[in-house]
Amino acid sequence: PGSTKIFDVCGVCGGDDSTCVGCDGIPYADPSQRAQLDECGVCNGNGSTCADCDGVPNGPNPPLACGCNDSTSCLDCAGCPNGTAELDACNVCNGNGTSCAGCDGVPNSNKTVDNCGVCGGNDSTCAASWCNASIPNSQYDACGVCNGNNATCMCTEYKSFNLAQLDCILLNYTLTNSIYYIDQLLLTLSDTLDLLPTLEMGEYNDVIGVEIRLLNEFLDVCVDELCRDLTDLNAYLAANPLPTSKTTRQLSHLALA
Protein backbone atom coordinates (compact mmCIF):
# COMPACT_ATOMS: atom_id res chain seq x y z
CA PRO A 1 0.00 0.00 0.00
CA GLY A 2 1.13 3.56 -0.66
CA SER A 3 3.42 2.51 -3.61
CA THR A 4 3.31 4.62 -6.80
CA LYS A 5 4.68 1.95 -9.08
CA ILE A 6 2.66 0.90 -12.08
CA PHE A 7 3.03 -1.70 -14.75
CA ASP A 8 4.74 -0.53 -17.91
CA VAL A 9 3.70 -1.47 -21.44
CA CYS A 10 5.70 -4.63 -21.15
CA GLY A 11 3.73 -5.68 -18.01
CA VAL A 12 6.69 -5.04 -15.73
CA CYS A 13 5.90 -3.36 -12.38
CA GLY A 14 7.79 -0.16 -12.17
CA GLY A 15 9.38 -0.96 -15.57
CA ASP A 16 10.53 1.51 -18.26
CA ASP A 17 9.09 -0.26 -21.35
CA SER A 18 12.57 -1.39 -22.40
CA THR A 19 11.98 -5.10 -22.06
CA CYS A 20 9.51 -5.25 -24.94
CA VAL A 21 10.92 -2.68 -27.36
CA GLY A 22 11.11 -3.71 -30.98
CA CYS A 23 14.02 -2.94 -33.34
CA ASP A 24 12.31 0.33 -34.17
CA GLY A 25 12.38 1.42 -30.47
CA ILE A 26 8.62 1.05 -29.99
CA PRO A 27 7.54 -1.22 -27.07
CA TYR A 28 4.71 -3.72 -27.52
CA ALA A 29 3.49 -6.15 -24.97
CA ASP A 30 2.42 -8.52 -27.77
CA PRO A 31 5.59 -10.00 -29.27
CA SER A 32 3.91 -10.36 -32.65
CA GLN A 33 3.48 -6.61 -32.85
CA ARG A 34 7.08 -5.74 -32.13
CA ALA A 35 9.31 -4.76 -35.10
CA GLN A 36 11.84 -7.48 -35.86
CA LEU A 37 15.08 -7.67 -37.86
CA ASP A 38 14.76 -9.75 -41.02
CA GLU A 39 17.40 -12.21 -42.28
CA CYS A 40 19.29 -9.35 -43.85
CA GLY A 41 19.49 -7.41 -40.57
CA VAL A 42 16.94 -4.85 -41.73
CA CYS A 43 14.37 -3.69 -39.20
CA ASN A 44 10.92 -4.71 -40.35
CA GLY A 45 12.52 -5.81 -43.63
CA ASN A 46 11.28 -8.54 -45.92
CA GLY A 47 14.60 -10.28 -46.52
CA SER A 48 14.93 -8.93 -50.07
CA THR A 49 17.99 -6.79 -49.51
CA CYS A 50 20.20 -9.85 -49.10
CA ALA A 51 18.23 -12.27 -51.20
CA ASP A 52 20.11 -14.26 -53.83
CA CYS A 53 18.97 -14.64 -57.43
CA ASP A 54 16.56 -17.34 -56.32
CA GLY A 55 14.97 -14.97 -53.76
CA VAL A 56 16.58 -16.73 -50.79
CA PRO A 57 18.03 -14.31 -48.21
CA ASN A 58 21.78 -14.90 -48.03
CA GLY A 59 21.25 -17.79 -50.39
CA PRO A 60 23.89 -19.66 -52.41
CA ASN A 61 23.16 -17.88 -55.72
CA PRO A 62 24.08 -14.21 -55.14
CA PRO A 63 23.84 -11.65 -57.97
CA LEU A 64 26.93 -10.83 -60.05
CA ALA A 65 28.48 -7.35 -60.50
CA CYS A 66 25.63 -6.07 -62.65
CA GLY A 67 22.78 -8.24 -61.30
CA CYS A 68 21.63 -11.81 -61.51
CA ASN A 69 23.52 -13.66 -64.21
CA ASP A 70 24.96 -10.32 -65.46
CA SER A 71 28.59 -9.47 -64.88
CA THR A 72 29.26 -7.01 -67.74
CA SER A 73 26.35 -4.75 -68.67
CA CYS A 74 27.12 -2.14 -66.01
CA LEU A 75 30.91 -2.07 -66.35
CA ASP A 76 32.63 1.10 -67.57
CA CYS A 77 35.63 0.96 -69.95
CA ALA A 78 37.95 0.56 -66.96
CA GLY A 79 36.01 -2.51 -65.78
CA CYS A 80 34.40 -0.84 -62.80
CA PRO A 81 30.68 -1.69 -62.17
CA ASN A 82 28.59 1.43 -62.67
CA GLY A 83 31.83 3.45 -63.07
CA THR A 84 32.23 6.79 -64.86
CA ALA A 85 35.15 6.02 -67.19
CA GLU A 86 34.29 6.43 -70.90
CA LEU A 87 35.97 5.86 -74.25
CA ASP A 88 37.14 9.02 -76.03
CA ALA A 89 36.92 9.71 -79.77
CA CYS A 90 40.08 7.68 -80.26
CA ASN A 91 38.57 4.66 -78.46
CA VAL A 92 40.93 5.21 -75.52
CA CYS A 93 39.45 4.68 -72.05
CA ASN A 94 39.42 7.97 -70.14
CA GLY A 95 41.44 9.54 -72.99
CA ASN A 96 41.32 13.15 -74.14
CA GLY A 97 40.99 12.59 -77.88
CA THR A 98 44.60 13.51 -78.72
CA SER A 99 46.01 10.05 -79.48
CA CYS A 100 44.25 9.92 -82.85
CA ALA A 101 44.17 13.64 -83.60
CA GLY A 102 45.60 14.92 -86.84
CA CYS A 103 48.02 17.83 -87.13
CA ASP A 104 44.93 20.09 -86.96
CA GLY A 105 44.09 18.76 -83.49
CA VAL A 106 40.87 17.09 -84.66
CA PRO A 107 40.45 13.40 -83.65
CA ASN A 108 40.47 11.03 -86.63
CA SER A 109 40.96 13.83 -89.17
CA ASN A 110 43.93 11.85 -90.56
CA LYS A 111 45.65 15.11 -91.47
CA THR A 112 49.47 15.08 -91.42
CA VAL A 113 52.20 17.62 -92.10
CA ASP A 114 53.47 17.29 -95.67
CA ASN A 115 57.09 17.56 -96.78
CA CYS A 116 56.69 21.32 -97.07
CA GLY A 117 55.64 21.63 -93.42
CA VAL A 118 51.97 22.31 -94.27
CA CYS A 119 49.27 20.56 -92.18
CA GLY A 120 47.05 18.60 -94.51
CA GLY A 121 49.11 19.77 -97.48
CA ASN A 122 49.97 17.85 -100.65
CA ASP A 123 53.61 19.00 -101.09
CA SER A 124 52.51 21.47 -103.75
CA THR A 125 53.93 24.51 -101.96
CA CYS A 126 57.55 23.34 -102.23
CA ALA A 127 57.61 20.52 -104.80
CA ALA A 128 58.79 22.91 -107.51
CA SER A 129 62.16 23.16 -105.78
CA TRP A 130 62.77 19.39 -105.95
CA CYS A 131 64.76 17.93 -108.83
CA ASN A 132 62.32 15.01 -108.94
CA ALA A 133 58.70 15.76 -108.10
CA SER A 134 58.14 12.15 -107.00
CA ILE A 135 61.02 12.22 -104.49
CA PRO A 136 60.31 14.60 -101.59
CA ASN A 137 63.06 17.15 -100.90
CA SER A 138 65.28 15.72 -103.67
CA GLN A 139 68.16 17.96 -104.76
CA TYR A 140 71.05 17.72 -107.21
CA ASP A 141 74.29 16.50 -105.65
CA ALA A 142 77.76 17.90 -106.40
CA CYS A 143 77.96 15.64 -109.44
CA GLY A 144 74.74 17.01 -110.94
CA VAL A 145 72.80 13.82 -110.18
CA CYS A 146 69.24 14.26 -108.89
CA ASN A 147 69.00 12.89 -105.36
CA GLY A 148 72.53 11.51 -105.75
CA ASN A 149 75.16 10.98 -103.08
CA ASN A 150 78.16 12.48 -104.93
CA ALA A 151 79.46 8.98 -105.65
CA THR A 152 79.40 9.30 -109.45
CA CYS A 153 82.08 11.96 -109.57
CA MET A 154 84.07 11.42 -106.40
CA CYS A 155 87.21 9.32 -106.28
CA THR A 156 86.84 6.88 -103.43
CA GLU A 157 90.04 4.85 -103.84
CA TYR A 158 92.97 4.34 -106.24
CA LYS A 159 95.91 1.97 -105.85
CA SER A 160 95.15 1.46 -102.14
CA PHE A 161 94.78 5.23 -101.53
CA ASN A 162 91.45 6.52 -100.30
CA LEU A 163 89.86 9.82 -101.26
CA ALA A 164 91.39 11.86 -98.45
CA GLN A 165 94.89 10.46 -99.13
CA LEU A 166 94.66 11.19 -102.86
CA ASP A 167 93.62 14.77 -102.24
CA CYS A 168 96.48 15.28 -99.79
CA ILE A 169 99.05 13.79 -102.19
CA LEU A 170 97.98 16.01 -105.09
CA LEU A 171 97.72 19.11 -102.93
CA ASN A 172 101.15 18.47 -101.39
CA TYR A 173 102.66 18.05 -104.89
CA THR A 174 101.34 21.41 -106.02
CA LEU A 175 102.19 23.29 -102.82
CA THR A 176 105.73 21.90 -102.68
CA ASN A 177 106.53 23.18 -106.16
CA SER A 178 104.82 26.51 -105.53
CA ILE A 179 106.77 27.05 -102.31
CA TYR A 180 110.04 26.33 -104.14
CA TYR A 181 109.35 29.09 -106.68
CA ILE A 182 108.29 31.50 -103.93
CA ASP A 183 111.54 30.77 -102.04
CA GLN A 184 113.52 31.65 -105.16
CA LEU A 185 111.64 34.92 -105.46
CA LEU A 186 112.34 35.77 -101.81
CA LEU A 187 116.05 35.07 -102.30
CA THR A 188 116.14 37.51 -105.18
CA LEU A 189 114.42 40.18 -103.11
CA SER A 190 116.83 39.54 -100.23
CA ASP A 191 119.85 39.94 -102.51
CA THR A 192 118.47 43.24 -103.73
CA LEU A 193 118.00 44.55 -100.18
CA ASP A 194 121.54 43.48 -99.24
CA LEU A 195 123.00 45.32 -102.24
CA LEU A 196 121.23 48.66 -101.80
CA PRO A 197 123.24 49.97 -98.77
CA THR A 198 126.55 49.61 -100.71
CA LEU A 199 125.46 51.73 -103.65
CA GLU A 200 125.94 55.40 -104.31
CA MET A 201 122.81 57.46 -104.71
CA GLY A 202 123.24 57.74 -108.46
CA GLU A 203 123.56 53.98 -108.86
CA TYR A 204 120.14 53.18 -107.33
CA ASN A 205 118.18 53.58 -110.51
CA ASP A 206 120.51 51.35 -112.51
CA VAL A 207 120.64 48.60 -109.87
CA ILE A 208 116.91 48.69 -109.10
CA GLY A 209 116.15 48.67 -112.81
CA VAL A 210 118.30 45.58 -113.27
CA GLU A 211 116.67 43.86 -110.28
CA ILE A 212 113.18 44.66 -111.54
CA ARG A 213 114.09 43.17 -114.91
CA LEU A 214 115.46 40.06 -113.20
CA LEU A 215 112.33 39.76 -111.07
CA ASN A 216 110.11 40.03 -114.13
CA GLU A 217 112.18 37.37 -115.87
CA PHE A 218 112.03 35.19 -112.79
CA LEU A 219 108.30 35.71 -112.50
CA ASP A 220 107.87 34.56 -116.09
CA VAL A 221 110.05 31.52 -115.39
CA CYS A 222 108.18 30.81 -112.12
CA VAL A 223 104.77 30.87 -113.77
CA ASP A 224 106.05 28.83 -116.72
CA GLU A 225 107.56 26.21 -114.40
CA LEU A 226 104.46 25.99 -112.22
CA CYS A 227 102.20 25.67 -115.26
CA ARG A 228 104.54 23.05 -116.71
CA ASP A 229 104.34 21.04 -113.48
CA LEU A 230 100.59 21.26 -113.48
CA THR A 231 100.48 20.29 -117.14
CA ASP A 232 102.67 17.27 -116.40
CA LEU A 233 100.36 16.34 -113.55
CA ASN A 234 97.34 16.68 -115.81
CA ALA A 235 99.04 14.52 -118.45
CA TYR A 236 99.75 11.86 -115.84
CA LEU A 237 96.13 11.87 -114.72
CA ALA A 238 95.01 11.63 -118.33
CA ALA A 239 97.28 8.61 -118.89
CA ASN A 240 96.17 7.01 -115.63
CA PRO A 241 92.43 7.72 -115.55
CA LEU A 242 90.61 7.61 -112.25
CA PRO A 243 87.33 9.12 -110.99
CA THR A 244 88.05 12.73 -110.17
CA SER A 245 87.72 14.10 -106.66
CA LYS A 246 87.10 17.77 -105.97
CA THR A 247 90.82 18.51 -105.64
CA THR A 248 91.87 16.70 -108.83
CA ARG A 249 89.14 18.46 -110.80
CA GLN A 250 90.43 21.84 -109.59
CA LEU A 251 94.08 21.02 -110.37
CA SER A 252 93.26 19.65 -113.80
CA HIS A 253 91.26 22.77 -114.61
CA LEU A 254 94.14 24.98 -113.44
CA ALA A 255 96.69 23.09 -115.56
CA LEU A 256 94.57 23.47 -118.65
CA ALA A 257 93.93 27.19 -118.09
C-alpha positions in Angstrom: 0.0 0.0 0.0 1.1 3.6 -0.7 3.4 2.5 -3.6 3.3 4.6 -6.8 4.7 1.9 -9.1 2.7 0.9 -12.1 3.0 -1.7 -14.8 4.7 -0.5 -17.9 3.7 -1.5 -21.4 5.7 -4.6 -21.2 3.7 -5.7 -18.0 6.7 -5.0 -15.7 5.9 -3.4 -12.4 7.8 -0.2 -12.2 9.4 -1.0 -15.6 10.5 1.5 -18.3 9.1 -0.3 -21.3 12.6 -1.4 -22.4 12.0 -5.1 -22.1 9.5 -5.2 -24.9 10.9 -2.7 -27.4 11.1 -3.7 -31.0 14.0 -2.9 -33.3 12.3 0.3 -34.2 12.4 1.4 -30.5 8.6 1.0 -30.0 7.5 -1.2 -27.1 4.7 -3.7 -27.5 3.5 -6.2 -25.0 2.4 -8.5 -27.8 5.6 -10.0 -29.3 3.9 -10.4 -32.6 3.5 -6.6 -32.8 7.1 -5.7 -32.1 9.3 -4.8 -35.1 11.8 -7.5 -35.9 15.1 -7.7 -37.9 14.8 -9.7 -41.0 17.4 -12.2 -42.3 19.3 -9.4 -43.8 19.5 -7.4 -40.6 16.9 -4.8 -41.7 14.4 -3.7 -39.2 10.9 -4.7 -40.3 12.5 -5.8 -43.6 11.3 -8.5 -45.9 14.6 -10.3 -46.5 14.9 -8.9 -50.1 18.0 -6.8 -49.5 20.2 -9.9 -49.1 18.2 -12.3 -51.2 20.1 -14.3 -53.8 19.0 -14.6 -57.4 16.6 -17.3 -56.3 15.0 -15.0 -53.8 16.6 -16.7 -50.8 18.0 -14.3 -48.2 21.8 -14.9 -48.0 21.2 -17.8 -50.4 23.9 -19.7 -52.4 23.2 -17.9 -55.7 24.1 -14.2 -55.1 23.8 -11.6 -58.0 26.9 -10.8 -60.0 28.5 -7.3 -60.5 25.6 -6.1 -62.6 22.8 -8.2 -61.3 21.6 -11.8 -61.5 23.5 -13.7 -64.2 25.0 -10.3 -65.5 28.6 -9.5 -64.9 29.3 -7.0 -67.7 26.4 -4.8 -68.7 27.1 -2.1 -66.0 30.9 -2.1 -66.4 32.6 1.1 -67.6 35.6 1.0 -70.0 38.0 0.6 -67.0 36.0 -2.5 -65.8 34.4 -0.8 -62.8 30.7 -1.7 -62.2 28.6 1.4 -62.7 31.8 3.4 -63.1 32.2 6.8 -64.9 35.2 6.0 -67.2 34.3 6.4 -70.9 36.0 5.9 -74.2 37.1 9.0 -76.0 36.9 9.7 -79.8 40.1 7.7 -80.3 38.6 4.7 -78.5 40.9 5.2 -75.5 39.5 4.7 -72.1 39.4 8.0 -70.1 41.4 9.5 -73.0 41.3 13.2 -74.1 41.0 12.6 -77.9 44.6 13.5 -78.7 46.0 10.1 -79.5 44.3 9.9 -82.8 44.2 13.6 -83.6 45.6 14.9 -86.8 48.0 17.8 -87.1 44.9 20.1 -87.0 44.1 18.8 -83.5 40.9 17.1 -84.7 40.4 13.4 -83.7 40.5 11.0 -86.6 41.0 13.8 -89.2 43.9 11.8 -90.6 45.7 15.1 -91.5 49.5 15.1 -91.4 52.2 17.6 -92.1 53.5 17.3 -95.7 57.1 17.6 -96.8 56.7 21.3 -97.1 55.6 21.6 -93.4 52.0 22.3 -94.3 49.3 20.6 -92.2 47.0 18.6 -94.5 49.1 19.8 -97.5 50.0 17.8 -100.6 53.6 19.0 -101.1 52.5 21.5 -103.8 53.9 24.5 -102.0 57.6 23.3 -102.2 57.6 20.5 -104.8 58.8 22.9 -107.5 62.2 23.2 -105.8 62.8 19.4 -105.9 64.8 17.9 -108.8 62.3 15.0 -108.9 58.7 15.8 -108.1 58.1 12.2 -107.0 61.0 12.2 -104.5 60.3 14.6 -101.6 63.1 17.2 -100.9 65.3 15.7 -103.7 68.2 18.0 -104.8 71.1 17.7 -107.2 74.3 16.5 -105.7 77.8 17.9 -106.4 78.0 15.6 -109.4 74.7 17.0 -110.9 72.8 13.8 -110.2 69.2 14.3 -108.9 69.0 12.9 -105.4 72.5 11.5 -105.8 75.2 11.0 -103.1 78.2 12.5 -104.9 79.5 9.0 -105.7 79.4 9.3 -109.4 82.1 12.0 -109.6 84.1 11.4 -106.4 87.2 9.3 -106.3 86.8 6.9 -103.4 90.0 4.8 -103.8 93.0 4.3 -106.2 95.9 2.0 -105.9 95.1 1.5 -102.1 94.8 5.2 -101.5 91.4 6.5 -100.3 89.9 9.8 -101.3 91.4 11.9 -98.4 94.9 10.5 -99.1 94.7 11.2 -102.9 93.6 14.8 -102.2 96.5 15.3 -99.8 99.1 13.8 -102.2 98.0 16.0 -105.1 97.7 19.1 -102.9 101.1 18.5 -101.4 102.7 18.1 -104.9 101.3 21.4 -106.0 102.2 23.3 -102.8 105.7 21.9 -102.7 106.5 23.2 -106.2 104.8 26.5 -105.5 106.8 27.0 -102.3 110.0 26.3 -104.1 109.3 29.1 -106.7 108.3 31.5 -103.9 111.5 30.8 -102.0 113.5 31.6 -105.2 111.6 34.9 -105.5 112.3 35.8 -101.8 116.0 35.1 -102.3 116.1 37.5 -105.2 114.4 40.2 -103.1 116.8 39.5 -100.2 119.9 39.9 -102.5 118.5 43.2 -103.7 118.0 44.5 -100.2 121.5 43.5 -99.2 123.0 45.3 -102.2 121.2 48.7 -101.8 123.2 50.0 -98.8 126.5 49.6 -100.7 125.5 51.7 -103.6 125.9 55.4 -104.3 122.8 57.5 -104.7 123.2 57.7 -108.5 123.6 54.0 -108.9 120.1 53.2 -107.3 118.2 53.6 -110.5 120.5 51.4 -112.5 120.6 48.6 -109.9 116.9 48.7 -109.1 116.1 48.7 -112.8 118.3 45.6 -113.3 116.7 43.9 -110.3 113.2 44.7 -111.5 114.1 43.2 -114.9 115.5 40.1 -113.2 112.3 39.8 -111.1 110.1 40.0 -114.1 112.2 37.4 -115.9 112.0 35.2 -112.8 108.3 35.7 -112.5 107.9 34.6 -116.1 110.0 31.5 -115.4 108.2 30.8 -112.1 104.8 30.9 -113.8 106.0 28.8 -116.7 107.6 26.2 -114.4 104.5 26.0 -112.2 102.2 25.7 -115.3 104.5 23.0 -116.7 104.3 21.0 -113.5 100.6 21.3 -113.5 100.5 20.3 -117.1 102.7 17.3 -116.4 100.4 16.3 -113.5 97.3 16.7 -115.8 99.0 14.5 -118.4 99.7 11.9 -115.8 96.1 11.9 -114.7 95.0 11.6 -118.3 97.3 8.6 -118.9 96.2 7.0 -115.6 92.4 7.7 -115.5 90.6 7.6 -112.3 87.3 9.1 -111.0 88.1 12.7 -110.2 87.7 14.1 -106.7 87.1 17.8 -106.0 90.8 18.5 -105.6 91.9 16.7 -108.8 89.1 18.5 -110.8 90.4 21.8 -109.6 94.1 21.0 -110.4 93.3 19.7 -113.8 91.3 22.8 -114.6 94.1 25.0 -113.4 96.7 23.1 -115.6 94.6 23.5 -118.6 93.9 27.2 -118.1 
